[in-house]
Amino acid sequence: MGIVSGIQWLNGSFMENVEMLEGRPPNDMDVVTFADVSAAIQQSLTADDVQKLTDTEWIKTSYRVDFYINLLSDPPETLIELAAYWYSMWSHRRSQQWKGFLSVKLDPLHDQAAADLLGIRKRELQNE
């Protein structure tokens, strides 16, 4: 779809080690994407592409991910409000214990290194 730069914030029970803390498997992952999408790419997106990026119910059902996308080209005030909102939602566990969330830079130059690390980890898990 042409979205290759920006950042993603990752959170959710998948990121909280709930297996150890609560003795249960994680439910889902929360992802907020701040995408740097050129006007040309935005114009080239089909209705199906847009639906795949914005239909939060379909994404949740298909991938067990709560996904939200924002454009870095939005007005600065909007981006500040969104950052404040997500920080307020994700800075504490339900028990009010402080926690953080992961920020990942989207950069295709690192895709191969990430794929290599995933392959190594997969082999490690298969050998456990």
N, CA, C and O atoms as CSV, one atom per row, in Angstrom:
chain,resi,resn,atom,element,x,y,z
A,1,MET,N,N,0.806,-1.197,0.000
A,1,MET,CA,C,0.000,0.000,0.000
A,1,MET,C,C,0.846,1.258,0.000
A,1,MET,O,O,0.319,2.358,-0.165
A,2,GLY,N,N,2.138,1.114,0.181
A,2,GLY,CA,C,3.005,2.281,0.121
A,2,GLY,C,C,3.290,2.946,1.444
A,2,GLY,O,O,3.910,4.009,1.474
A,3,ILE,N,N,2.860,2.356,2.536
A,3,ILE,CA,C,3.134,2.939,3.852
A,3,ILE,C,C,4.407,2.291,4.377
A,3,ILE,O,O,4.384,1.178,4.902
A,4,VAL,N,N,5.515,3.005,4.227
A,4,VAL,CA,C,6.813,2.423,4.591
A,4,VAL,C,C,7.600,3.273,5.575
A,4,VAL,O,O,8.707,2.901,5.966
A,5,SER,N,N,7.044,4.409,5.979
A,5,SER,CA,C,7.765,5.199,6.976
A,5,SER,C,C,6.782,5.800,7.972
A,5,SER,O,O,5.612,6.038,7.672
A,6,GLY,N,N,7.303,6.032,9.154
A,6,GLY,CA,C,6.512,6.539,10.263
A,6,GLY,C,C,6.937,5.814,11.522
A,6,GLY,O,O,8.054,5.304,11.612
A,7,ILE,N,N,6.031,5.771,12.503
A,7,ILE,CA,C,6.305,5.012,13.725
A,7,ILE,C,C,5.048,4.265,14.137
A,7,ILE,O,O,3.930,4.659,13.802
A,8,GLN,N,N,5.253,3.184,14.867
A,8,GLN,CA,C,4.139,2.456,15.455
A,8,GLN,C,C,4.362,2.372,16.952
A,8,GLN,O,O,5.471,2.122,17.423
A,9,TRP,N,N,3.284,2.588,17.688
A,9,TRP,CA,C,3.304,2.383,19.129
A,9,TRP,C,C,2.583,1.074,19.394
A,9,TRP,O,O,1.475,0.857,18.904
A,10,LEU,N,N,3.213,0.200,20.172
A,10,LEU,CA,C,2.682,-1.131,20.449
A,10,LEU,C,C,2.393,-1.268,21.937
A,10,LEU,O,O,3.185,-0.844,22.779
A,11,ASN,N,N,1.255,-1.863,22.247
A,11,ASN,CA,C,0.838,-2.028,23.628
A,11,ASN,C,C,-0.139,-3.191,23.706
A,11,ASN,O,O,-0.359,-3.890,22.717
A,12,GLY,N,N,-0.710,-3.392,24.855
A,12,GLY,CA,C,-1.697,-4.434,25.060
A,12,GLY,C,C,-1.161,-5.548,25.931
A,12,GLY,O,O,0.007,-5.549,26.319
A,13,SER,N,N,-2.032,-6.496,26.234
A,13,SER,CA,C,-1.630,-7.584,27.119
A,13,SER,C,C,-0.483,-8.391,26.524
A,13,SER,O,O,0.265,-9.037,27.257
A,14,PHE,N,N,-0.341,-8.359,25.217
A,14,PHE,CA,C,0.770,-9.037,24.557
A,14,PHE,C,C,2.107,-8.455,24.999
A,14,PHE,O,O,3.124,-9.150,24.996
A,15,MET,N,N,2.104,-7.179,25.380
A,15,MET,CA,C,3.336,-6.480,25.749
A,15,MET,C,C,3.568,-6.432,27.262
A,15,MET,O,O,4.582,-5.893,27.703
A,16,GLU,N,N,2.660,-6.978,28.057
A,16,GLU,CA,C,2.713,-6.803,29.507
A,16,GLU,C,C,3.165,-8.032,30.284
A,16,GLU,O,O,3.146,-8.012,31.515
A,17,ASN,N,N,3.569,-9.095,29.606
A,17,ASN,CA,C,4.003,-10.314,30.286
A,17,ASN,C,C,2.895,-10.860,31.185
A,17,ASN,O,O,3.152,-11.274,32.315
A,18,VAL,N,N,1.654,-10.858,30.673
A,18,VAL,CA,C,0.525,-11.325,31.477
A,18,VAL,C,C,0.614,-12.813,31.784
A,18,VAL,O,O,-0.020,-13.291,32.725
A,19,GLU,N,N,1.396,-13.547,30.999
A,19,GLU,CA,C,1.567,-14.966,31.298
A,19,GLU,C,C,2.142,-15.131,32.707
A,19,GLU,O,O,1.679,-15.972,33.478
A,20,MET,N,N,3.150,-14.326,33.035
A,20,MET,CA,C,3.770,-14.413,34.354
A,20,MET,C,C,2.972,-13.633,35.403
A,20,MET,O,O,2.759,-14.122,36.513
A,21,LEU,N,N,2.535,-12.432,35.054
A,21,LEU,CA,C,1.884,-11.563,36.033
A,21,LEU,C,C,0.477,-12.016,36.411
A,21,LEU,O,O,0.062,-11.883,37.562
A,22,GLU,N,N,-0.256,-12.555,35.429
A,22,GLU,CA,C,-1.658,-12.897,35.678
A,22,GLU,C,C,-1.987,-14.356,35.402
A,22,GLU,O,O,-3.123,-14.783,35.606
A,23,GLY,N,N,-0.998,-15.133,34.937
A,23,GLY,CA,C,-1.223,-16.548,34.677
A,23,GLY,C,C,-2.195,-16.834,33.555
A,23,GLY,O,O,-2.946,-17.808,33.613
A,24,ARG,N,N,-2.189,-15.995,32.537
A,24,ARG,CA,C,-3.098,-16.183,31.398
A,24,ARG,C,C,-2.388,-15.784,30.115
A,24,ARG,O,O,-1.413,-15.033,30.148
A,25,PRO,N,N,-2.874,-16.284,28.983
A,25,PRO,CA,C,-2.282,-15.849,27.714
A,25,PRO,C,C,-2.740,-14.437,27.361
A,25,PRO,O,O,-3.784,-13.988,27.835
A,26,PRO,N,N,-1.970,-13.736,26.536
A,26,PRO,CA,C,-2.390,-12.391,26.110
A,26,PRO,C,C,-3.630,-12.465,25.229
A,26,PRO,O,O,-3.858,-13.452,24.531
A,27,ASN,N,N,-4.424,-11.402,25.277
A,27,ASN,CA,C,-5.646,-11.347,24.473
A,27,ASN,C,C,-5.406,-10.770,23.088
A,27,ASN,O,O,-5.858,-11.327,22.087
A,28,ASP,N,N,-4.701,-9.666,23.035
A,28,ASP,CA,C,-4.548,-8.970,21.767
A,28,ASP,C,C,-3.359,-8.032,21.852
A,28,ASP,O,O,-2.650,-7.975,22.857
A,29,MET,N,N,-3.164,-7.307,20.780
A,29,MET,CA,C,-2.128,-6.283,20.729
A,29,MET,C,C,-2.797,-4.991,20.286
A,29,MET,O,O,-3.701,-4.998,19.451
A,30,ASP,N,N,-2.344,-3.890,20.853
A,30,ASP,CA,C,-2.835,-2.574,20.457
A,30,ASP,C,C,-1.752,-1.899,19.634
A,30,ASP,O,O,-0.588,-1.878,20.032
A,31,VAL,N,N,-2.128,-1.348,18.491
A,31,VAL,CA,C,-1.165,-0.708,17.596
A,31,VAL,C,C,-1.718,0.632,17.137
A,31,VAL,O,O,-2.825,0.719,16.604
A,32,VAL,N,N,-0.928,1.671,17.355
A,32,VAL,CA,C,-1.235,2.990,16.802
A,32,VAL,C,C,-0.114,3.323,15.833
A,32,VAL,O,O,1.059,3.327,16.207
A,33,THR,N,N,-0.474,3.601,14.596
A,33,THR,CA,C,0.503,3.929,13.566
A,33,THR,C,C,0.397,5.404,13.222
A,33,THR,O,O,-0.686,5.920,12.946
A,34,PHE,N,N,1.541,6.072,13.243
A,34,PHE,CA,C,1.659,7.437,12.746
A,34,PHE,C,C,2.428,7.312,11.439
A,34,PHE,O,O,3.651,7.176,11.440
A,35,ALA,N,N,1.707,7.357,10.326
A,35,ALA,CA,C,2.283,7.040,9.023
A,35,ALA,C,C,2.629,8.294,8.235
A,35,ALA,O,O,1.873,9.265,8.194
A,36,ASP,N,N,3.788,8.236,7.617
A,36,ASP,CA,C,4.233,9.293,6.710
A,36,ASP,C,C,3.862,8.836,5.305
A,36,ASP,O,O,4.596,8.075,4.674
A,37,VAL,N,N,2.713,9.308,4.823
A,37,VAL,CA,C,2.177,8.853,3.543
A,37,VAL,C,C,2.094,10.043,2.596
A,37,VAL,O,O,1.433,11.039,2.892
A,38,SER,N,N,2.760,9.933,1.469
A,38,SER,CA,C,2.755,11.037,0.507
A,38,SER,C,C,1.362,11.219,-0.093
A,38,SER,O,O,0.534,10.309,-0.067
A,39,ALA,N,N,1.124,12.400,-0.628
A,39,ALA,CA,C,-0.161,12.680,-1.279
A,39,ALA,C,C,-0.388,11.717,-2.438
A,39,ALA,O,O,-1.513,11.273,-2.666
A,40,ALA,N,N,0.677,11.394,-3.172
A,40,ALA,CA,C,0.549,10.472,-4.306
A,40,ALA,C,C,0.105,9.086,-3.837
A,40,ALA,O,O,-0.752,8.460,-4.460
A,41,ILE,N,N,0.684,8.618,-2.752
A,41,ILE,CA,C,0.286,7.308,-2.217
A,41,ILE,C,C,-1.154,7.367,-1.719
A,41,ILE,O,O,-1.930,6.443,-1.964
A,42,GLN,N,N,-1.520,8.443,-1.022
A,42,GLN,CA,C,-2.895,8.574,-0.530
A,42,GLN,C,C,-3.887,8.507,-1.680
A,42,GLN,O,O,-4.929,7.861,-1.567
A,43,GLN,N,N,-3.570,9.169,-2.786
A,43,GLN,CA,C,-4.469,9.179,-3.940
A,43,GLN,C,C,-4.526,7.823,-4.627
A,43,GLN,O,O,-5.525,7.496,-5.267
A,44,SER,N,N,-3.461,7.028,-4.501
A,44,SER,CA,C,-3.430,5.730,-5.176
A,44,SER,C,C,-4.122,4.625,-4.377
A,44,SER,O,O,-4.354,3.539,-4.908
A,45,LEU,N,N,-4.455,4.884,-3.107
A,45,LEU,CA,C,-5.118,3.866,-2.299
A,45,LEU,C,C,-6.525,3.608,-2.819
A,45,LEU,O,O,-7.284,4.540,-3.087
A,46,THR,N,N,-6.857,2.341,-2.956
A,46,THR,CA,C,-8.200,1.972,-3.390
A,46,THR,C,C,-9.142,1.990,-2.187
A,46,THR,O,O,-8.703,2.070,-1.040
A,47,ALA,N,N,-10.431,1.916,-2.466
A,47,ALA,CA,C,-11.418,1.850,-1.382
A,47,ALA,C,C,-11.158,0.625,-0.508
A,47,ALA,O,O,-11.326,0.682,0.710
A,48,ASP,N,N,-10.748,-0.485,-1.130
A,48,ASP,CA,C,-10.425,-1.702,-0.376
A,48,ASP,C,C,-9.217,-1.479,0.532
A,48,ASP,O,O,-9.202,-1.938,1.674
A,49,ASP,N,N,-8.203,-0.771,0.021
A,49,ASP,CA,C,-7.025,-0.450,0.840
A,49,ASP,C,C,-7.422,0.368,2.064
A,49,ASP,O,O,-7.006,0.071,3.184
A,50,VAL,N,N,-8.228,1.395,1.839
A,50,VAL,CA,C,-8.649,2.274,2.934
A,50,VAL,C,C,-9.448,1.479,3.962
A,50,VAL,O,O,-9.268,1.657,5.166
A,51,GLN,N,N,-10.336,0.597,3.481
A,51,GLN,CA,C,-11.118,-0.212,4.417
A,51,GLN,C,C,-10.200,-1.101,5.251
A,51,GLN,O,O,-10.405,-1.235,6.457
A,52,LYS,N,N,-9.194,-1.708,4.629
A,52,LYS,CA,C,-8.270,-2.576,5.365
A,52,LYS,C,C,-7.491,-1.810,6.431
A,52,LYS,O,O,-7.077,-2.392,7.434
A,53,LEU,N,N,-7.290,-0.522,6.225
A,53,LEU,CA,C,-6.547,0.293,7.186
A,53,LEU,C,C,-7.424,0.913,8.270
A,53,LEU,O,O,-6.923,1.291,9.329
A,54,THR,N,N,-8.720,1.019,8.018
A,54,THR,CA,C,-9.580,1.765,8.942
A,54,THR,C,C,-10.724,0.963,9.555
A,54,THR,O,O,-11.372,1.441,10.486
A,55,ASP,N,N,-10.985,-0.231,9.064
A,55,ASP,CA,C,-12.082,-1.043,9.597
A,55,ASP,C,C,-11.593,-1.765,10.851
A,55,ASP,O,O,-11.142,-2.908,10.788
A,56,THR,N,N,-11.692,-1.078,11.989
A,56,THR,CA,C,-11.105,-1.599,13.227
A,56,THR,C,C,-11.735,-2.921,13.665
A,56,THR,O,O,-11.044,-3.772,14.223
A,57,GLU,N,N,-13.021,-3.105,13.424
A,57,GLU,CA,C,-13.659,-4.373,13.804
A,57,GLU,C,C,-13.114,-5.525,12.978
A,57,GLU,O,O,-12.817,-6.586,13.527
A,58,TRP,N,N,-12.975,-5.340,11.662
A,58,TRP,CA,C,-12.434,-6.381,10.791
A,58,TRP,C,C,-10.989,-6.702,11.173
A,58,TRP,O,O,-10.602,-7.869,11.223
A,59,ILE,N,N,-10.199,-5.668,11.440
A,59,ILE,CA,C,-8.800,-5.875,11.824
A,59,ILE,C,C,-8.729,-6.660,13.128
A,59,ILE,O,O,-7.937,-7.594,13.244
A,60,LYS,N,N,-9.546,-6.293,14.106
A,60,LYS,CA,C,-9.554,-6.977,15.408
A,60,LYS,C,C,-9.931,-8.445,15.235
A,60,LYS,O,O,-9.280,-9.324,15.801
A,61,THR,N,N,-10.971,-8.713,14.460
A,61,THR,CA,C,-11.419,-10.086,14.243
A,61,THR,C,C,-10.385,-10.893,13.467
A,61,THR,O,O,-10.129,-12.052,13.793
A,62,SER,N,N,-9.796,-10.294,12.454
A,62,SER,CA,C,-8.853,-11.008,11.588
A,62,SER,C,C,-7.500,-11.246,12.234
A,62,SER,O,O,-6.901,-12.306,12.053
A,63,TYR,N,N,-7.013,-10.263,12.989
A,63,TYR,CA,C,-5.629,-10.320,13.472
A,63,TYR,C,C,-5.463,-10.231,14.991
A,63,TYR,O,O,-4.343,-10.322,15.492
A,64,ARG,N,N,-6.563,-10.054,15.731
A,64,ARG,CA,C,-6.498,-9.840,17.184
A,64,ARG,C,C,-5.645,-8.613,17.513
A,64,ARG,O,O,-4.854,-8.617,18.456
A,65,VAL,N,N,-5.826,-7.580,16.719
A,65,VAL,CA,C,-5.093,-6.322,16.885
A,65,VAL,C,C,-6.096,-5.174,16.911
A,65,VAL,O,O,-6.944,-5.051,16.027
A,66,ASP,N,N,-5.982,-4.331,17.946
A,66,ASP,CA,C,-6.704,-3.059,17.950
A,66,ASP,C,C,-5.799,-2.078,17.228
A,66,ASP,O,O,-4.752,-1.695,17.751
A,67,PHE,N,N,-6.198,-1.666,16.025
A,67,PHE,CA,C,-5.323,-0.891,15.143
A,67,PHE,C,C,-5.940,0.459,14.825
A,67,PHE,O,O,-7.119,0.571,14.488
A,68,TYR,N,N,-5.096,1.488,14.944
A,68,TYR,CA,C,-5.521,2.854,14.621
A,68,TYR,C,C,-4.414,3.502,13.812
A,68,TYR,O,O,-3.237,3.387,14.154
A,69,ILE,N,N,-4.791,4.184,12.737
A,69,ILE,CA,C,-3.800,4.826,11.881
A,69,ILE,C,C,-4.040,6.330,11.860
A,69,ILE,O,O,-5.177,6.799,11.806
A,70,ASN,N,N,-2.945,7.067,11.905
A,70,ASN,CA,C,-2.967,8.526,11.852
A,70,ASN,C,C,-1.901,8.961,10.860
A,70,ASN,O,O,-0.891,8.281,10.684
A,71,LEU,N,N,-2.127,10.075,10.227
A,71,LEU,CA,C,-1.165,10.587,9.252
A,71,LEU,C,C,-0.276,11.641,9.892
A,71,LEU,O,O,-0.761,12.545,10.572
A,72,LEU,N,N,1.017,11.520,9.671
A,72,LEU,CA,C,1.945,12.527,10.181
A,72,LEU,C,C,1.741,13.879,9.507
A,72,LEU,O,O,2.254,14.894,9.979
A,73,SER,N,N,0.998,13.895,8.411
A,73,SER,CA,C,0.689,15.159,7.735
A,73,SER,C,C,-0.510,15.875,8.366
A,73,SER,O,O,-0.858,16.982,7.953
A,74,ASP,N,N,-1.141,15.249,9.363
A,74,ASP,CA,C,-2.235,15.921,10.074
A,74,ASP,C,C,-1.698,17.166,10.775
A,74,ASP,O,O,-0.493,17.271,11.005
A,75,PRO,N,N,-2.573,18.109,11.116
A,75,PRO,CA,C,-2.124,19.324,11.816
A,75,PRO,C,C,-1.406,18.972,13.125
A,75,PRO,O,O,-1.783,18.016,13.802
A,76,PRO,N,N,-0.380,19.739,13.477
A,76,PRO,CA,C,0.368,19.462,14.715
A,76,PRO,C,C,-0.523,19.351,15.947
A,76,PRO,O,O,-0.279,18.511,16.814
A,77,GLU,N,N,-1.556,20.191,16.033
A,77,GLU,CA,C,-2.452,20.145,17.187
A,77,GLU,C,C,-3.127,18.778,17.303
A,77,GLU,O,O,-3.286,18.246,18.402
A,78,THR,N,N,-3.520,18.220,16.167
A,78,THR,CA,C,-4.156,16.901,16.153
A,78,THR,C,C,-3.189,15.835,16.632
A,78,THR,O,O,-3.555,14.977,17.436
A,79,LEU,N,N,-1.953,15.883,16.144
A,79,LEU,CA,C,-0.954,14.893,16.544
A,79,LEU,C,C,-0.635,14.991,18.034
A,79,LEU,O,O,-0.445,13.972,18.699
A,80,ILE,N,N,-0.577,16.214,18.557
A,80,ILE,CA,C,-0.328,16.397,19.996
A,80,ILE,C,C,-1.486,15.820,20.806
A,80,ILE,O,O,-1.266,15.135,21.805
A,81,GLU,N,N,-2.705,16.093,20.384
A,81,GLU,CA,C,-3.872,15.556,21.088
A,81,GLU,C,C,-3.873,14.030,21.067
A,81,GLU,O,O,-4.183,13.393,22.074
A,82,LEU,N,N,-3.526,13.444,19.920
A,82,LEU,CA,C,-3.481,11.986,19.816
A,82,LEU,C,C,-2.396,11.396,20.712
A,82,LEU,O,O,-2.625,10.395,21.390
A,83,ALA,N,N,-1.216,12.016,20.714
A,83,ALA,CA,C,-0.124,11.527,21.564
A,83,ALA,C,C,-0.532,11.591,23.035
A,83,ALA,O,O,-0.284,10.651,23.790
A,84,ALA,N,N,-1.150,12.686,23.437
A,84,ALA,CA,C,-1.592,12.821,24.829
A,84,ALA,C,C,-2.655,11.776,25.164
A,84,ALA,O,O,-2.637,11.186,26.244
A,85,TYR,N,N,-3.574,11.552,24.236
A,85,TYR,CA,C,-4.625,10.560,24.466
A,85,TYR,C,C,-4.037,9.168,24.660
A,85,TYR,O,O,-4.339,8.489,25.642
A,86,TRP,N,N,-3.192,8.745,23.712
A,86,TRP,CA,C,-2.646,7.387,23.809
A,86,TRP,C,C,-1.757,7.236,25.030
A,86,TRP,O,O,-1.764,6.179,25.661
A,87,TYR,N,N,-0.997,8.255,25.379
A,87,TYR,CA,C,-0.183,8.180,26.590
A,87,TYR,C,C,-1.082,7.990,27.815
A,87,TYR,O,O,-0.786,7.179,28.692
A,88,SER,N,N,-2.174,8.743,27.862
A,88,SER,CA,C,-3.074,8.627,29.016
A,88,SER,C,C,-3.713,7.241,29.084
A,88,SER,O,O,-3.985,6.735,30.173
A,89,MET,N,N,-3.950,6.632,27.934
A,89,MET,CA,C,-4.565,5.304,27.904
A,89,MET,C,C,-3.567,4.198,28.238
A,89,MET,O,O,-3.936,3.190,28.839
A,90,TRP,N,N,-2.318,4.380,27.855
A,90,TRP,CA,C,-1.345,3.292,27.920
A,90,TRP,C,C,-0.294,3.436,29.011
A,90,TRP,O,O,0.539,2.539,29.146
A,91,SER,N,N,-0.281,4.479,29.775
A,91,SER,CA,C,0.805,4.700,30.736
A,91,SER,C,C,0.635,3.909,32.034
A,91,SER,O,O,1.554,3.857,32.851
A,92,HIS,N,N,-0.529,3.297,32.227
A,92,HIS,CA,C,-0.793,2.518,33.443
A,92,HIS,C,C,-1.488,1.209,33.083
A,92,HIS,O,O,-2.225,1.122,32.101
A,93,ARG,N,N,-1.233,0.199,33.905
A,93,ARG,CA,C,-2.008,-1.035,33.815
A,93,ARG,C,C,-3.360,-0.776,34.481
A,93,ARG,O,O,-3.550,0.253,35.130
A,94,ARG,N,N,-4.279,-1.696,34.320
A,94,ARG,CA,C,-5.594,-1.532,34.958
A,94,ARG,C,C,-5.471,-1.414,36.473
A,94,ARG,O,O,-6.327,-0.822,37.131
A,95,SER,N,N,-4.403,-1.981,37.018
A,95,SER,CA,C,-4.158,-1.915,38.467
A,95,SER,C,C,-3.564,-0.570,38.884
A,95,SER,O,O,-3.235,-0.381,40.055
A,96,GLN,N,N,-3.423,0.358,37.948
A,96,GLN,CA,C,-2.835,1.684,38.145
A,96,GLN,C,C,-1.309,1.665,38.244
A,96,GLN,O,O,-0.697,2.702,38.498
A,97,GLN,N,N,-0.693,0.512,38.049
A,97,GLN,CA,C,0.765,0.415,38.040
A,97,GLN,C,C,1.289,1.078,36.764
A,97,GLN,O,O,0.765,0.854,35.673
A,98,TRP,N,N,2.342,1.907,36.922
A,98,TRP,CA,C,2.949,2.555,35.766
A,98,TRP,C,C,3.498,1.507,34.810
A,98,TRP,O,O,3.972,0.453,35.235
A,99,LYS,N,N,3.431,1.803,33.518
A,99,LYS,CA,C,4.042,0.945,32.506
A,99,LYS,C,C,4.341,1.789,31.277
A,99,LYS,O,O,3.946,2.952,31.200
A,100,GLY,N,N,5.015,1.217,30.356
A,100,GLY,CA,C,5.341,1.919,29.129
A,100,GLY,C,C,4.739,1.214,27.933
A,100,GLY,O,O,3.939,0.288,28.072
A,101,PHE,N,N,5.133,1.664,26.761
A,101,PHE,CA,C,4.753,0.998,25.525
A,101,PHE,C,C,5.917,1.115,24.567
A,101,PHE,O,O,6.805,1.946,24.753
A,102,LEU,N,N,5.911,0.294,23.559
A,102,LEU,CA,C,7.023,0.195,22.630
A,102,LEU,C,C,6.792,1.093,21.421
A,102,LEU,O,O,5.694,1.131,20.866
A,103,SER,N,N,7.827,1.810,21.023
A,103,SER,CA,C,7.779,2.638,19.819
A,103,SER,C,C,8.733,2.037,18.795
A,103,SER,O,O,9.915,1.837,19.076
A,104,VAL,N,N,8.207,1.749,17.600
A,104,VAL,CA,C,8.993,1.120,16.542
A,104,VAL,C,C,8.996,2.026,15.321
A,104,VAL,O,O,7.940,2.417,14.825
A,105,LYS,N,N,10.177,2.355,14.845
A,105,LYS,CA,C,10.301,3.171,13.639
A,105,LYS,C,C,10.063,2.285,12.419
A,105,LYS,O,O,10.652,1.211,12.294
A,106,LEU,N,N,9.198,2.745,11.528
A,106,LEU,CA,C,8.964,2.023,10.279
A,106,LEU,C,C,10.008,2.471,9.269
A,106,LEU,O,O,10.054,3.640,8.886
A,107,ASP,N,N,10.837,1.542,8.846
A,107,ASP,CA,C,11.924,1.868,7.924
A,107,ASP,C,C,12.283,0.610,7.147
A,107,ASP,O,O,12.821,-0.331,7.729
A,108,PRO,N,N,11.999,0.567,5.842
A,108,PRO,CA,C,12.262,-0.648,5.071
A,108,PRO,C,C,13.739,-1.045,5.031
A,108,PRO,O,O,14.061,-2.184,4.693
A,109,LEU,N,N,14.633,-0.123,5.369
A,109,LEU,CA,C,16.052,-0.468,5.386
A,109,LEU,C,C,16.367,-1.501,6.464
A,109,LEU,O,O,17.388,-2.185,6.389
A,110,HIS,N,N,15.497,-1.618,7.462
A,110,HIS,CA,C,15.727,-2.561,8.557
A,110,HIS,C,C,14.890,-3.836,8.433
A,110,HIS,O,O,14.946,-4.693,9.315
A,111,ASP,N,N,14.119,-3.973,7.359
A,111,ASP,CA,C,13.241,-5.131,7.216
A,111,ASP,C,C,14.006,-6.452,7.210
A,111,ASP,O,O,13.591,-7.406,7.869
A,112,GLN,N,N,15.103,-6.520,6.484
A,112,GLN,CA,C,15.847,-7.777,6.395
A,112,GLN,C,C,16.438,-8.163,7.744
A,112,GLN,O,O,16.390,-9.330,8.132
A,113,ALA,N,N,16.993,-7.196,8.457
A,113,ALA,CA,C,17.552,-7.490,9.785
A,113,ALA,C,C,16.454,-7.991,10.722
A,113,ALA,O,O,16.678,-8.919,11.500
A,114,ALA,N,N,15.273,-7.386,10.652
A,114,ALA,CA,C,14.156,-7.827,11.494
A,114,ALA,C,C,13.724,-9.239,11.113
A,114,ALA,O,O,13.465,-10.067,11.986
A,115,ALA,N,N,13.645,-9.514,9.818
A,115,ALA,CA,C,13.272,-10.858,9.365
A,115,ALA,C,C,14.294,-11.890,9.829
A,115,ALA,O,O,13.926,-12.995,10.229
A,116,ASP,N,N,15.569,-11.534,9.776
A,116,ASP,CA,C,16.622,-12.444,10.241
A,116,ASP,C,C,16.467,-12.741,11.731
A,116,ASP,O,O,16.571,-13.894,12.149
A,117,LEU,N,N,16.219,-11.702,12.534
A,117,LEU,CA,C,16.030,-11.902,13.977
A,117,LEU,C,C,14.808,-12.768,14.276
A,117,LEU,O,O,14.845,-13.610,15.172
A,118,LEU,N,N,13.732,-12.561,13.528
A,118,LEU,CA,C,12.543,-13.389,13.721
A,118,LEU,C,C,12.830,-14.847,13.374
A,118,LEU,O,O,12.361,-15.759,14.056
A,119,GLY,N,N,13.599,-15.059,12.315
A,119,GLY,CA,C,13.977,-16.423,11.938
A,119,GLY,C,C,14.801,-17.100,13.020
A,119,GLY,O,O,14.586,-18.271,13.331
A,120,ILE,N,N,15.745,-16.363,13.591
A,120,ILE,CA,C,16.572,-16.900,14.679
A,120,ILE,C,C,15.697,-17.254,15.876
A,120,ILE,O,O,15.832,-18.330,16.459
A,121,ARG,N,N,14.805,-16.343,16.236
A,121,ARG,CA,C,13.936,-16.592,17.396
A,121,ARG,C,C,13.017,-17.777,17.146
A,121,ARG,O,O,12.763,-18.564,18.058
A,122,LYS,N,N,12.515,-17.916,15.926
A,122,LYS,CA,C,11.646,-19.043,15.594
A,122,LYS,C,C,12.395,-20.356,15.776
A,122,LYS,O,O,11.858,-21.308,16.343
A,123,ARG,N,N,13.629,-20.408,15.298
A,123,ARG,CA,C,14.430,-21.627,15.452
A,123,ARG,C,C,14.699,-21.917,16.930
A,123,ARG,O,O,14.681,-23.073,17.352
A,124,GLU,N,N,14.948,-20.865,17.714
A,124,GLU,CA,C,15.163,-21.053,19.154
A,124,GLU,C,C,13.932,-21.668,19.811
A,124,GLU,O,O,14.047,-22.587,20.623
A,125,LEU,N,N,12.766,-21.163,19.460
A,125,LEU,CA,C,11.528,-21.674,20.044
A,125,LEU,C,C,11.263,-23.115,19.625
A,125,LEU,O,O,10.758,-23.914,20.414
A,126,GLN,N,N,11.603,-23.445,18.384
A,126,GLN,CA,C,11.396,-24.808,17.902
A,126,GLN,C,C,12.317,-25.798,18.606
A,126,GLN,O,O,11.992,-26.980,18.710
A,127,ASN,N,N,13.460,-25.324,19.089
A,127,ASN,CA,C,14.429,-26.197,19.754
A,127,ASN,C,C,14.239,-26.265,21.264
A,127,ASN,O,O,14.978,-26.983,21.938
A,128,GLU,N,N,13.270,-25.539,21.812
A,128,GLU,CA,C,13.046,-25.562,23.272
A,128,GLU,C,C,12.405,-26.852,23.699
A,128,GLU,O,O,12.143,-27.049,24.886
